[in-house]
Amino acid sequence: MEKWECTICGYIYDLEIGDPEHDIEPGTPFEKLPKDRVCPVCGATKDQFVKLE
């Protein structure tokens, strides 16, 4: 499935898992995350994530 990596700290956002600690349900596409969403580890903005192939 779809995964996105923070280029600052290496945190992985996994579509299958979501981010339950921050009320992001499993299956939520990265593009559908709030615009002000930041990395839960380092605070990087969404534009600092890259899609993993």
Beta strands, then each sheet from edge to edge (+ up, - down):
strand 1: 3-6
strand 2: 12-14
strand 3: 49-52
sheet 1: 2+ 1- 3+
end
